[in-house]
Amino acid sequence: MIVNIAAGISFDVKRIREQFPVLHQQVNGHNLIYFDNAATSQKPRQVIDALVDYYAINNANIHRGIHTLAERATKAFEETREAAKKFINAQSNEEIIFTKGVTEGVNLVAHSFGKAFIKEGDEIIISGLEHHSNIVPWQIVCEEKGALLKVIAITDSGEIDLDSFEKLLSGKTKMVAINHASNSLGTINPVKEIIQKAHQVGAKVLLDGAQAAAHLAIDVQDLDCDFYCISGHKMYGPTGSGFLYGKKELLNKMPPYQAGGEMIKNVSFEKTTYNDLPYKFEAGTPNIADIIALKTAIEFIQEIGKPTMAQHENELLQYATKKISALDKVRLIGTAKEKVSVLSFIVEGIHHFDIGQMLDSYGIAVRTGHHCTEPLMDRFGIEGTVRASFAVYNTKDEVDQLVKGLERTIKIMTK
């Protein structure tokens, strides 16, 4: 049992697991062990119920209707915005823009900020740890604007080289876009220090919080980041849900990302007047049901408490790291001092896809491949890794089963 002393809440993993229907099934004749949480986390029953309740009871379009269902749906939708604001300690609800997730959030900022503020000769900095979703949008901006994309070097342990970062910074730097935590290696980046240094040269900073949202405390005012992107499906919420935080003064200066209903005040054939924040960036009918259910996912995390969850997940990470690194032919990729609960490794002489398939035959779900970080794999001279990522509902017994599965696989495939 783990106790959240600050909140006065205790929980055991068995009770947590009972809230997740998907975990109680067999795969290939074995009890499911789900270690692919960095790709998407499973959903507790209350999140699923929130989705069903919207469609069964409150299904209506929001903001524009005056009938009872529309008013109930609008209220529930906007309650999620308030919950999201508190979740990251934003200053106002106007700074929360609903998106499909981090990918859309980064694209929104790249397109809109890029259109307003990036010009020929400017520079954008990313890191060698980035997901493709935080690489390609900036490449497109640079190609369109004639700007230069620069990349922070990564150390052999999988950490950002701060000396490299400082050398890249200049008066030409307009944007620094990095992840708060790496999806491939689990590395937690020193984002507060990076933000401070970037601001010293007048650059803005976007943080990709896809891997941080379920694990790390996020206070955007304390961090002083300019933008922060979150995906709901990686923090026990529905797919297709997420939000972008942006400082109000910046969002007000940025042009709309998409055009249509909701993002307008008045339309004539001669001129259109755009809506106020946050609706200026929320064109069309949104993903109402999933955004409403995202509030329930936030409440799930807050009820347990992030410190409690992080303590449990870190214990699993340390336990798995010790057990798996001791196996014959295994080499860990990414050994940063500070990590979220992601363990990436390769087995010499065995392709990562083969390991993944063998583990699946034992009912163990892991991720294999480059994890949408091809440049990072190139940095380590490998095609991909096996990635086991842990959530609040995972157990040390499951880690033991993973170790046994790896032992069997290595024995079978290296005869």
C-alpha positions as CSV (number, residue, x, y, z in Angstrom):
1,M,0.0,0.0,0.0
2,I,1.1,3.5,-0.8
3,V,0.0,6.5,1.3
4,N,-0.3,10.1,0.0
5,I,0.5,11.8,3.2
6,A,-0.2,15.3,2.0
7,A,-3.7,14.4,0.9
8,G,-4.4,11.9,3.6
9,I,-5.3,9.3,1.0
10,S,-4.1,5.7,0.8
11,F,-4.6,3.2,-2.0
12,D,-3.5,-0.2,-3.0
13,V,-2.9,-1.3,-6.6
14,K,-5.6,-4.0,-6.4
15,R,-8.2,-1.3,-5.8
16,I,-6.9,0.8,-8.6
17,R,-6.9,-2.1,-11.0
18,E,-10.5,-2.8,-10.3
19,Q,-11.4,0.5,-11.9
20,F,-10.0,-0.5,-15.3
21,P,-12.2,-3.0,-17.2
22,V,-9.7,-3.6,-20.0
23,L,-7.1,-5.1,-17.6
24,H,-9.3,-8.0,-16.7
25,Q,-9.0,-10.2,-19.8
26,Q,-6.7,-12.8,-21.3
27,V,-4.5,-12.3,-24.3
28,N,-3.1,-15.4,-26.0
29,G,-4.2,-17.5,-23.0
30,H,-2.4,-15.3,-20.5
31,N,-3.6,-12.5,-18.2
32,L,-3.1,-9.2,-19.9
33,I,0.0,-7.2,-18.8
34,Y,-0.2,-3.8,-20.2
35,F,3.2,-2.0,-20.4
36,D,2.5,0.4,-23.3
37,N,1.3,3.3,-21.3
38,A,3.6,5.9,-22.9
39,A,1.6,5.2,-26.1
40,T,-1.8,5.5,-24.4
41,S,-2.9,4.7,-20.9
42,Q,-6.0,2.6,-20.2
43,K,-9.2,4.3,-19.1
44,P,-11.0,3.9,-15.7
45,R,-14.6,3.0,-15.6
46,Q,-15.7,6.5,-14.6
47,V,-14.1,8.0,-17.7
48,I,-15.9,5.4,-19.9
49,D,-19.2,6.2,-18.0
50,A,-18.7,9.9,-18.6
51,L,-18.6,9.2,-22.3
52,V,-21.7,7.0,-22.3
53,D,-23.6,9.5,-20.1
54,Y,-23.0,12.4,-22.6
55,Y,-24.3,10.4,-25.5
56,A,-27.1,8.7,-23.6
57,I,-28.4,11.8,-21.6
58,N,-26.9,15.1,-22.7
59,N,-26.0,14.8,-26.4
60,A,-26.3,18.3,-27.9
61,N,-24.1,20.8,-29.6
62,I,-22.7,23.4,-27.3
63,H,-22.5,27.2,-26.8
64,R,-25.1,28.1,-29.4
65,G,-28.2,26.2,-28.1
66,I,-30.7,27.5,-25.6
67,H,-32.5,24.3,-24.9
68,T,-31.9,22.2,-21.8
69,L,-29.6,19.6,-23.3
70,A,-27.5,22.2,-25.0
71,E,-27.1,24.1,-21.7
72,R,-26.2,20.9,-19.8
73,A,-23.6,19.9,-22.4
74,T,-22.1,23.4,-22.5
75,K,-21.8,23.5,-18.8
76,A,-20.0,20.2,-18.6
77,F,-17.7,21.1,-21.5
78,E,-16.7,24.4,-19.9
79,E,-16.2,22.7,-16.5
80,T,-13.4,20.7,-18.2
81,R,-11.8,24.0,-19.2
82,E,-11.9,25.1,-15.5
83,A,-10.4,21.7,-14.4
84,A,-7.7,21.9,-17.0
85,K,-6.8,25.4,-15.9
86,K,-6.4,24.2,-12.3
87,F,-4.6,21.1,-13.4
88,I,-1.7,23.1,-14.7
89,N,-2.2,26.3,-12.7
90,A,-3.0,28.6,-15.6
91,Q,-4.0,32.1,-14.9
92,S,-7.4,32.1,-16.7
93,N,-9.7,29.8,-18.6
94,E,-9.1,31.9,-21.7
95,E,-5.6,30.4,-21.8
96,I,-6.9,26.9,-22.3
97,I,-7.5,25.9,-25.9
98,F,-9.1,22.5,-26.5
99,T,-7.3,20.3,-29.1
100,K,-7.1,16.7,-30.2
101,G,-3.9,16.4,-28.3
102,V,-0.2,17.5,-28.4
103,T,0.1,17.0,-32.1
104,E,-2.6,19.5,-32.9
105,G,-1.4,21.8,-30.1
106,V,2.1,22.0,-31.6
107,N,0.7,22.5,-35.1
108,L,-1.5,25.3,-33.9
109,V,1.4,27.2,-32.4
110,A,3.8,26.5,-35.2
111,H,1.2,27.7,-37.8
112,S,-0.2,30.6,-35.9
113,F,2.9,31.9,-34.0
114,G,5.0,31.1,-37.1
115,K,2.7,33.2,-39.3
116,A,2.7,36.2,-36.9
117,F,6.3,36.2,-35.6
118,I,8.7,34.1,-37.6
119,K,10.5,35.7,-40.5
120,E,13.5,34.9,-42.8
121,G,16.7,34.4,-41.0
122,D,15.1,33.7,-37.6
123,E,16.0,30.5,-35.7
124,I,13.9,27.8,-34.0
125,I,15.5,25.4,-31.5
126,I,14.4,21.9,-30.7
127,S,16.2,19.0,-29.1
128,G,17.4,15.6,-30.3
129,L,14.9,14.0,-28.0
130,E,11.8,15.2,-29.8
131,H,8.8,13.2,-31.1
132,H,8.2,13.7,-34.8
133,S,5.2,15.9,-33.8
134,N,7.5,18.4,-32.3
135,I,9.9,18.3,-35.3
136,V,7.9,18.3,-38.5
137,P,5.7,21.3,-37.8
138,W,8.8,23.4,-37.1
139,Q,10.5,22.1,-40.3
140,I,7.4,23.3,-42.2
141,V,7.6,26.7,-40.6
142,C,11.3,27.0,-41.4
143,E,10.8,26.0,-45.0
144,E,7.9,28.5,-45.5
145,K,9.6,31.4,-43.7
146,G,13.2,30.8,-44.6
147,A,14.1,30.3,-41.0
148,L,16.7,27.9,-39.6
149,L,16.0,24.9,-37.4
150,K,18.7,24.1,-34.8
151,V,18.9,20.9,-32.7
152,I,20.3,20.6,-29.1
153,A,22.7,17.7,-28.8
154,I,21.9,14.7,-26.6
155,T,24.4,13.0,-24.3
156,D,25.2,9.3,-24.2
157,S,22.9,8.9,-21.2
158,G,20.0,10.4,-23.1
159,E,20.0,13.9,-21.5
160,I,19.9,17.3,-23.1
161,D,23.4,18.8,-23.4
162,L,22.9,22.2,-21.8
163,D,26.2,23.6,-23.1
164,S,25.0,22.7,-26.6
165,F,21.8,24.6,-25.9
166,E,23.5,27.7,-24.7
167,K,25.7,27.8,-27.8
168,L,22.7,27.6,-30.0
169,L,20.9,30.5,-28.4
170,S,21.2,33.9,-30.0
171,G,19.3,37.1,-30.6
172,K,17.9,35.3,-33.7
173,T,16.2,32.6,-31.6
174,K,12.4,33.1,-31.7
175,M,11.1,29.7,-30.4
176,V,12.5,26.9,-28.3
177,A,10.3,23.8,-28.5
178,I,11.1,20.8,-26.3
179,N,9.4,17.9,-24.5
180,H,9.0,18.1,-20.7
181,A,9.8,14.3,-20.7
182,S,11.0,12.0,-23.5
183,N,8.5,9.5,-24.8
184,S,11.3,7.2,-25.9
185,L,13.7,7.3,-23.0
186,G,11.7,8.8,-20.1
187,T,14.3,11.6,-19.6
188,I,12.9,14.5,-17.6
189,N,14.3,17.7,-19.1
190,P,15.5,20.7,-17.0
191,V,12.7,22.8,-18.6
192,K,12.7,25.6,-16.0
193,E,16.4,26.3,-16.6
194,I,15.8,26.1,-20.4
195,I,12.9,28.5,-20.2
196,Q,14.9,31.0,-18.2
197,K,17.8,30.9,-20.7
198,A,15.6,31.2,-23.7
199,H,13.7,34.2,-22.3
200,Q,17.0,36.0,-21.7
201,V,17.4,36.2,-25.5
202,G,13.8,37.1,-26.1
203,A,12.7,33.6,-27.3
204,K,9.4,32.0,-26.5
205,V,9.2,28.4,-25.2
206,L,6.7,25.6,-26.0
207,L,6.7,22.5,-23.9
208,D,5.4,19.1,-25.2
209,G,3.8,17.7,-22.1
210,A,2.5,14.4,-23.6
211,Q,4.6,12.2,-21.3
212,A,4.7,14.6,-18.3
213,A,1.0,15.2,-17.7
214,A,0.2,11.9,-16.0
215,H,3.5,11.8,-14.0
216,L,4.9,15.3,-13.1
217,A,3.6,18.3,-11.3
218,I,2.9,21.0,-13.8
219,D,2.6,24.7,-12.9
220,V,2.8,26.8,-16.0
221,Q,3.0,30.0,-14.0
222,D,6.0,28.8,-12.0
223,L,7.7,27.4,-15.1
224,D,6.9,30.6,-17.0
225,C,6.6,28.7,-20.3
226,D,4.8,30.4,-23.1
227,F,2.9,27.3,-24.4
228,Y,2.2,23.9,-22.9
229,C,0.6,21.0,-24.8
230,I,-1.2,18.0,-23.3
231,S,-2.8,14.8,-24.7
232,G,-5.7,13.5,-22.7
233,H,-5.3,9.8,-23.8
234,K,-1.9,9.5,-22.1
235,M,-3.4,10.6,-18.7
236,Y,-6.3,8.1,-18.4
237,G,-8.6,10.2,-20.6
238,P,-10.2,9.6,-24.0
239,T,-8.3,9.6,-27.3
240,G,-8.8,12.8,-29.4
241,S,-8.9,15.0,-26.3
242,G,-6.3,17.4,-25.1
243,F,-5.5,21.1,-24.6
244,L,-3.0,23.8,-25.3
245,Y,-2.0,26.4,-22.8
246,G,-0.8,29.7,-24.0
247,K,-0.1,33.0,-22.4
248,K,-3.1,35.3,-23.0
249,E,-1.1,38.2,-24.4
250,L,0.5,35.9,-27.0
251,L,-2.7,34.1,-28.0
252,N,-4.4,37.5,-28.5
253,K,-1.6,38.5,-31.0
254,M,-1.8,35.2,-32.9
255,P,-4.1,34.7,-35.9
256,P,-6.7,31.9,-36.0
257,Y,-5.5,28.4,-36.8
258,Q,-8.7,27.3,-38.5
259,A,-11.8,29.1,-39.7
260,G,-15.5,28.3,-39.3
261,G,-18.2,28.4,-36.8
262,E,-17.5,29.3,-33.1
263,M,-14.3,31.2,-33.9
264,I,-16.2,34.2,-35.2
265,K,-18.2,37.1,-33.7
266,N,-19.6,38.5,-36.9
267,V,-19.4,37.4,-40.6
268,S,-20.2,39.4,-43.7
269,F,-18.9,39.0,-47.3
270,E,-16.8,42.1,-46.7
271,K,-15.2,41.3,-43.3
272,T,-15.2,38.8,-40.5
273,T,-14.6,39.7,-36.8
274,Y,-12.9,36.9,-34.8
275,N,-14.2,35.7,-31.5
276,D,-12.5,36.3,-28.1
277,L,-10.2,33.7,-26.4
278,P,-10.3,30.8,-26.1
279,Y,-12.9,30.4,-28.9
280,K,-10.8,32.1,-31.5
281,F,-8.8,28.9,-31.8
282,E,-11.7,26.4,-31.5
283,A,-13.4,26.4,-34.9
284,G,-16.3,24.0,-35.6
285,T,-18.1,21.5,-33.4
286,P,-15.5,20.2,-30.9
287,N,-15.0,16.7,-29.6
288,I,-17.6,17.3,-27.0
289,A,-17.9,13.9,-25.4
290,D,-14.2,13.3,-25.0
291,I,-13.5,16.7,-23.7
292,I,-16.2,16.3,-21.0
293,A,-14.8,12.9,-20.1
294,L,-11.3,14.4,-19.8
295,K,-12.5,16.2,-16.7
296,T,-13.2,12.8,-15.1
297,A,-9.7,11.7,-16.0
298,I,-8.2,14.8,-14.3
299,E,-10.3,14.1,-11.2
300,F,-9.0,10.4,-11.2
301,I,-5.4,11.7,-11.1
302,Q,-6.2,14.3,-8.5
303,E,-8.0,11.9,-6.2
304,I,-5.0,9.6,-6.0
305,G,-2.5,12.5,-6.1
306,K,0.4,12.8,-8.5
307,P,3.1,12.5,-5.8
308,T,1.6,9.1,-4.8
309,M,1.3,8.0,-8.4
310,A,4.8,9.1,-9.2
311,Q,6.2,7.3,-6.1
312,H,4.6,4.0,-7.2
313,E,5.6,4.4,-10.8
314,N,9.2,5.2,-9.9
315,E,9.4,2.2,-7.6
316,L,8.3,0.1,-10.6
317,L,10.9,1.8,-12.9
318,Q,13.7,1.2,-10.4
319,Y,12.7,-2.4,-9.9
320,A,12.4,-3.1,-13.6
321,T,15.6,-1.3,-14.4
322,K,17.5,-3.5,-11.9
323,K,15.9,-6.7,-13.1
324,I,16.1,-6.2,-16.8
325,S,19.6,-4.7,-17.0
326,A,20.9,-7.8,-15.3
327,L,19.6,-10.0,-18.1
328,D,22.1,-11.5,-20.6
329,K,22.6,-9.4,-23.8
330,V,20.3,-6.6,-22.7
331,R,21.5,-2.9,-23.1
332,L,19.5,0.0,-21.7
333,I,19.0,3.0,-23.9
334,G,18.5,6.1,-21.9
335,T,20.0,6.2,-18.4
336,A,19.2,9.7,-17.4
337,K,19.2,10.5,-13.6
338,E,15.7,11.9,-13.7
339,K,13.1,9.9,-15.6
340,V,9.4,9.2,-15.8
341,S,8.4,5.6,-15.8
342,V,9.7,4.6,-19.2
343,L,12.3,1.8,-19.7
344,S,13.9,1.4,-23.2
345,F,16.3,-1.3,-24.1
346,I,17.7,-3.5,-26.8
347,V,18.7,-7.2,-26.8
348,E,21.9,-7.9,-28.7
349,G,21.3,-10.2,-31.7
350,I,17.5,-10.1,-31.5
351,H,15.3,-7.6,-33.4
352,H,13.0,-5.5,-31.2
353,F,10.0,-6.5,-33.3
354,D,10.7,-10.2,-32.6
355,I,10.9,-9.5,-28.9
356,G,7.6,-7.6,-28.9
357,Q,5.9,-10.5,-30.7
358,M,7.2,-13.1,-28.4
359,L,6.2,-11.0,-25.3
360,D,2.7,-10.6,-26.8
361,S,2.4,-14.4,-27.1
362,Y,2.8,-14.3,-23.3
363,G,0.1,-11.7,-22.9
364,I,2.6,-8.8,-22.3
365,A,2.1,-5.6,-24.3
366,V,5.1,-3.5,-24.9
367,R,6.0,-1.0,-27.6
368,T,8.7,-1.7,-30.2
369,G,10.2,0.5,-32.9
370,H,11.5,4.0,-33.1
371,H,8.6,5.5,-31.1
372,C,8.2,8.4,-33.6
373,T,11.8,9.5,-32.7
374,E,13.8,8.4,-35.7
375,P,16.5,11.0,-35.3
376,L,17.0,9.9,-31.6
377,M,17.4,6.3,-32.7
378,D,20.0,7.5,-35.3
379,R,21.8,9.3,-32.5
380,F,22.3,5.9,-30.7
381,G,23.0,4.0,-33.9
382,I,20.0,1.7,-33.5
383,E,16.8,1.0,-35.5
384,G,14.6,1.0,-32.4
385,T,14.1,-0.3,-28.9
386,V,11.7,-2.3,-26.8
387,R,9.9,0.1,-24.5
388,A,8.1,-0.9,-21.3
389,S,6.2,2.0,-19.7
390,F,4.5,1.9,-16.4
391,A,1.3,3.4,-15.0
392,V,-0.4,3.5,-11.6
393,Y,-2.2,0.2,-12.2
394,N,0.9,-1.8,-12.9
395,T,2.6,-4.1,-10.3
396,K,6.0,-5.6,-9.5
397,D,4.5,-9.1,-10.1
398,E,3.8,-7.9,-13.7
399,V,7.4,-6.7,-14.0
400,D,8.5,-10.2,-12.8
401,Q,6.4,-11.7,-15.6
402,L,8.1,-9.4,-18.1
403,V,11.5,-10.5,-16.9
404,K,10.5,-14.2,-17.3
405,G,9.1,-13.5,-20.7
406,L,12.4,-11.8,-21.8
407,E,14.4,-14.7,-20.3
408,R,12.4,-17.2,-22.3
409,T,12.6,-15.1,-25.5
410,I,16.4,-14.7,-25.2
411,K,16.9,-18.4,-24.5
412,I,14.7,-19.4,-27.5
413,M,16.1,-16.9,-30.0
414,T,19.8,-17.2,-29.2
415,K,20.1,-21.0,-29.4
